[in-house]
Structures are given as C-alpha cells and as structure tokens.
C-alpha cells in the first residue's frame, strides 16, 4: 500500500549505511491518504506497508503483521506538540507538554516491553483476588 494524495504517491524513505537518505519509489494497486486505512489493508493481507512504529506496534505484537525488513532504518515519523506563539506560556500548556515528554521520552510506550508476571506475582494476584 502506498501513501498518496491528489494522484501523487510518496516514495519510501530509508536511511543508508552512510546515514544519507535513500528514496525508493513504490508502486501498488492501492493508494491511501490515511495511515489507518493502510494499516487495515496490510492486516487484511493486501500487501506491504511502511507505517510508523506507534501505529503498527499492536499488530506486530499480536502477529497480525510481520516485519519484512527488520534491519532497515527509516527517518522516522516524528510527533510534534504545537501551541500558539505567545510571550507567556500558559501553565496548562506547560503541564501538558511536560506530561507528553515524560510519556514519550526516552522510550515511547509502543517500544516498551511489558514485563510478564512471574509465578510469585501470579500467586500474589490470586491471593488478593
């Protein structure tokens, strides 16, 4: 599946061994302008997709999707917090930006491994149930 808009498709961008961008033109039967639609089509088996980790993490964990180029590096899909330019930053905005930083840095939630409870934790859960 290819991301496109207005009849124009966008190449897949990888990072080469020298750190320089490598653009690969891709062609396919389906072109979407919405990542969710690309994800759905990939899960349904309609082809390969290049999507951000946060969007595909659950599908990878569940086995619905399988990485095809696990060693490939992309430039990434950055997340941005945007607020109006003002001489005084609202305390509400500052609190929200700080919360986002704590939540997503240094390791975003979709890249964190969840610790599976061991026997001791399972026994303790049963005892408290």
N, C-alpha and C positions, 0 to 999 in steps of 0.2 A: 504494500500500500504506500502511496506517495502523498506527501503533504503538498497541496497546491491551492492556488487562489486565482480566480479570473482566467482560467485556462493555462496558467503558468505553473510549472512544477518546480520544486526546490531540490537541489542536489543534497545528498547526504554528505555531511562534513565529518571527517575523521582527523585525528592528529597523527602525522607521520612519525617515524623513528627519530627524525631530526627536530621534532617539535613544531614543524610547519604544518599548516592546514592542507588536507588532501580532500578535494571535492570529487565525488563520484556521482555522475548522472545516473538516475534510476528511471526505469520505465515499468509500467504495470497497467493492469486492467482497471484499477480503481484509484481515483484521486479524491482526497478528502481535504477539507479545510478545518477539521476538528479532530484533536488528538483522541478524544473519547470514541469517535467513530472508527478511527484507525485501530485503536486497541480492540474494540469489539470485533472488527473484521479479522484481525490477527488471531484472536481467541477462537473464532469460528473456523479457522483454518484456511483463510483466503489469501495467505501469503506472508511475506516478511514485512517487518515494520521497524522503524527507528524511532523510538519514543523515549522520553525522559524516565530515569530510574524510578522517580516517585510515582509515576503513573503505572508502571508495569510490575512493581515490586510484589504486590499480592498475587498477580497472575504467575509470576516466576515461582514464588514460594509454593503455590498450590499445584504447580505442574501444568497449568493451562498453557503456559508459554515456556519455551526453552531457548536460552541464549544460543545464537548461531555463531557469533564471532566474539567469544568471551574475552579474548586478548585485545580486541580493538578498543581504541580510546577515542572518544568524541570530545568535542569542545565543550559539551555540556549544554544544559538548558537552565540558565540562571533564574533565580527567583528574586524579585525586587519588591521592596516596601517603598511606596511612593506617597508623599504628602505634599500639600501646598507650601510653597516657599513663603516664609513669614519670619519677621525678626525675632519672634518669640515662639518657641516650640511648646505646644500645649502639653501639660503634664500627662494627659490621657494618651497622646500620641507617643510620648517618650516611654511610658509604661508598656504600650503595645509593641513598639519597636524592640525594646529590651526583652520582652517575652518571646518575640519571634527569634531573636538572636539566640537566646538560651535554648529554644526548641530545635532550631535547625543547625546550630554550630556547636562543636566542630564536626559532629556526625549527624546527618539528617535522620529522622526517625525511620525512613524506609530502608536505610542501610544498616540499622542496628540489628544485632541478632538478639532474639528473645531467649533468655535462659529458660530451659525446660526444667520444671521442678523435679528434684531427685526424690528418692524414696522417703527421706526424712521429712521433706516439705509435704509430700503427699500424705504421709501418716499424720502430720500435724493438721493438715486441712480436714482430714476425716474426723479427727478427734474434736475439732471445733465445729463440725457440721451438725 
